[in-house]
Amino acid sequence: MRTTIDIPDPLFRELKIRAASEGTTLREMVIEGLSLRVGEARVAKGVPSGQRFPRIHAKHPGSLNLGEEDVYEYIPFP
């Protein structure tokens, strides 16, 4: 998809210089930056990133207290 955005001149120059020094393109840098930003937003909203964590249920949500030894009951360690 094509779009048009206004980038302040000083930032644009800095991006062009950095892209050239890293051997990449401005387009690739913008896509990478936007992808990172979207990923951060997903993490902040709690959207799964593909990594699974065990779900531990408590009788009263927010009240589960686990000690060091209790963790081994829920999370398998090698």
C-alpha positions in Angstrom: 0.0 0.0 0.0 1.2 3.5 -0.7 0.7 6.4 1.5 2.1 9.9 2.0 3.5 11.2 5.3 5.2 14.5 6.2 8.5 14.0 7.9 10.3 17.0 9.4 13.4 17.8 7.3 16.0 17.3 10.1 14.5 13.8 10.9 14.4 12.9 7.2 18.1 13.8 6.7 19.1 11.8 9.8 17.1 8.8 8.5 18.7 9.0 5.1 22.2 9.2 6.6 21.6 6.3 8.9 20.0 4.2 6.1 23.0 4.8 3.9 25.5 4.0 6.7 23.6 0.8 7.5 23.3 -0.2 3.9 19.5 -0.2 3.9 16.8 1.9 2.5 14.6 4.6 4.0 11.6 2.4 3.2 13.0 -0.5 5.1 13.8 1.7 8.1 10.3 3.1 8.2 8.7 -0.4 7.9 11.0 -1.7 10.7 10.1 1.3 12.9 6.4 0.9 12.3 6.6 -2.8 13.0 8.4 -2.3 16.3 5.8 0.3 17.3 2.9 -2.0 16.4 4.6 -4.8 18.3 4.9 -2.6 21.4 1.2 -1.7 21.2 0.3 -5.4 21.0 2.4 -6.1 24.1 0.8 -3.2 25.9 -2.7 -4.4 25.0 -1.9 -8.0 26.0 -2.1 -9.4 22.5 -0.3 -12.8 22.4 3.0 -12.7 20.6 3.2 -16.5 20.1 4.9 -17.2 23.4 2.7 -19.2 25.8 2.8 -18.9 29.5 1.1 -21.2 31.9 -2.2 -20.0 33.2 -2.5 -20.3 37.0 -6.0 -20.1 38.4 -6.7 -18.9 41.9 -9.9 -19.2 44.0 -9.8 -15.4 44.4 -8.3 -13.6 41.4 -5.4 -11.4 42.3 -4.7 -13.3 45.5 -2.4 -16.2 44.4 0.8 -16.1 46.4 3.6 -18.4 45.1 6.8 -19.0 47.0 10.0 -20.3 45.3 9.1 -23.9 45.7 5.4 -23.5 44.6 6.5 -22.3 41.2 7.8 -25.8 40.3 4.3 -27.1 40.7 3.0 -25.0 37.8 6.0 -24.5 35.6 8.0 -27.5 34.3 11.8 -27.0 34.5 14.3 -29.4 32.9 
